Amino acid sequence: MSTTDLLQANCERLLAQYNSNIQAVLALQSTLIRDILPSVSDELELSPEATEWAKEWLEDTHTLFRISKRNNFTRSFAMESIRKNLVWRLSNLWPLGDSGPTPVLHCLPENAHDPFGRPILLVEVLPLDVTSDALKPKIVQTFERLRRHLRNLNASATTTSPILQYIVLLDLQGLSLKSFDIEVLSWTIREIIPRFPGMLGGVFMLNYSWIHSGMWNIVRRVLPATALSRVFFPSNELLIQYFTPSSLPKDYGGALAALELLDDPLRTQEIPSESMAAHNQILTIDPPASQLPAFTPLSPTSLLNPFFGYPASSYYGSLSLYHGRRRKRDLARTLALLFWIRWRKPLVVGILLAVCAITLQLGTRGAHGRSLRSFLSRKSLISYRLGSK
């Protein structure tokens, strides 16, 4: 199967999964915003700005679809994964900040895309004068920028088919063994890509030569099989044939302007600042305290509790878990309570009967012991009298 046929099959399969599962994803999204977000907000004591920022991420339907796909569209697994991801984002991406554009990453203009409408990223592997610890936050910010760019493309798209992935051109010309950092690469694959799953539809290795074979042998050991199947080593002719000259910069045999002269949507992307969030907070009019519904705890066994078995609460009209998550000890406590309610009378009667039986048995043993001692005493007395005669 040719590269084009393989990428087309993967793209069509992904769109078919999207169309088949989008209604379930939308239902999951509604539950997350209505139930999970308030519980996380209470658990972490989030500010209104942080809660609104978290809600904005939960409203990204395509991101929720990609996470659900990673969990085989199993609702419970997807919900737990999204909740963990939300907590991780609040710990690593909030408060809002911008590390600035990444010099090695370029996003080609919107009119440049692969044959299936996916935007093109060009990554130049160049040595950076930063430490691994300083590079990791930039990588996190870069993936967040890519997510936001996909969301913006879908919001402004005129076609009905969603844009779910990027196609990456990875230029290895500047790569050397000295600049190759396997630790950062492994960390990105292990920690970051699972937080932004399914965003890369394929990677084209450019300027690959025998010099890079040793490093590629190391990389392929840390990549999962699904990722390896989306890595290609095209010739210049195949590269131009797949993308067409109208979607490639002049630097790579295309008809577009040189890479440094092209507009980069990632560099012009607007990212809300904390000052804007504070301004929005000022414009928000809070309802009078007397109109706000009171905090109402719900019993784990209440019929009104959607999380039956776990303590819940009604707060500002939203139902949420009391502790923000399903704790095993809460479920064990509820099961023990239900067992006691169901079998309380038989257990009480059984315990009373057992106590009576033990008491009678102990009393019988005591009476038997006294009779035996009395019998032995009389026998000894008779023997003594006979011996005296």
Summary of the structure (lengths in Angstrom):
residues: 389
radius of gyration: 34.4
end to end distance: 122.6
largest distance: 140.3
contacts: 1033
relative contact order: 0.09
helix: 59%
strand: 10%
